[in-house]
């Protein structure tokens, strides 16, 4: 796991609360700071796993039409 990813996971895990824990799980699952396309939010928004139980509540930008 890369340092940038570990830092993000630690930051969101410390926040507590449901939203932060969902964010942390999505970061853990899909975020690739070295080869992915964009920042972690952009990569999570582009998630292609609709069968994931967190898919409907994953973090996406407010302008997205995905939901």
Residue pairs with C-beta under 8 A, 6 or more apart in sequence:
2 33
2 34
4 33
5 27
5 28
5 31
5 32
5 33
8 24
8 27
8 31
8 40
9 24
9 27
9 28
12 20
12 21
12 23
12 24
12 27
13 20
13 21
13 24
19 59
22 54
22 57
22 58
22 59
23 44
23 59
25 54
26 40
26 44
26 47
26 54
26 58
26 59
27 40
27 44
29 49
29 52
30 36
30 43
30 44
30 47
31 40
31 43
31 44
32 43
33 40
36 43
37 43
37 46
38 46
41 59
41 60
41 61
44 58
44 59
44 60
45 58
45 59
45 60
45 61
45 64
45 66
47 55
47 58
49 55
52 58
56 67
60 66
60 67
